[in-house]
Amino acid sequence: MARYLSIHPDDPQPRLVAQAAEAVRSGGVVALPTDSCYALGCRLGEKEAVERIRHIRGLDDRHHLTLMCRDLSEIAQFARVDNAQYRLLKAATPGSYVFILEGTRELPRRVLHPRRKTIGLRVPDHAAALALLAELGEPLLTSTLLLPGDEAPLTEAWEIQDRLDDRVELIVDGGYCGTTPTTVIDLTGATPTLVRAGRGPLASFGLE
C-alpha cells in the first residue's frame, strides 16, 4: 500500500518533503506532481525501480526516460551541452520542456537510448517537485504517468492511488496538474527538432 502525502503545490512543507525524499532514497517509486502532468520517478541508480516504472508504463528500452533536474548545473553533469544548447536551455528552464541530449558517462547505459545514447532532461517549474529534488540533492529518473490503454495522463492523486496503490511506494498529492504533457525538443542535431508539442511554447526555438 502506497504512502500518501499531501504537499502544498506552491509552499511545500519541509517536513513532508523530507519524508518524500526518504521514501525515494529507500529505493521507492514515487508519483509526483510537476508543471505539466503527474510523473513516476525514482533514483537514477535504482535498477529495480527503473524497471518497475517501465513495466507500469508499458515501455521498452527505446522509449526515452527523463532525468528531472533541479537546475542547469545538474543537466550539464549528465548531458553533453555546447554553448548554443546551453543558451537555449537557460532561456527555457525551468519550464514544461524535455530536451533530448547526448548522455555522459555519469549515466548508466540502461537508462540511455540503446542506439543513440541519448536521454531526456528537464527542469520543472513546480515548487513541490523542485523542493523534493533539492532535498534529495540528485535528479530523479521520471516518466509521465500515462498508463497503458489510457488516452490521457492521470492527474488527480486520488485516482493515482486507486490505480497504483500496490505498485508504487509513495503518492505525493500536489493538486491538479492538468493533462497536457511537456514539449519534447531534440537538441542533438544542428538545429532544434520538435518531437512532441505540449505545454511549453515553441516561439523561442523557431519551431512555430
Buried (B, 14 or more C-beta within 10 A) or exposed (E): EBBBBEBBBEEBBEEBBEBBBEBBBEBBBBBBBBBBBBBBBBBBEBBEBBEBBBEBBEBEBEEBBBBBBBEBEBBBBBBEBEEEBEEBBEEBBBBBBBBBBBBBEEBEEEBBBEEBBBBBBBBBBBBBBBBBBEBBEBBBBBBBBBBEEEEEBBBEBEEBBEBBEEBBBBBBBBBEBBBBBBBBBBBBEEEBBBBEBBBBBBEEBEBE
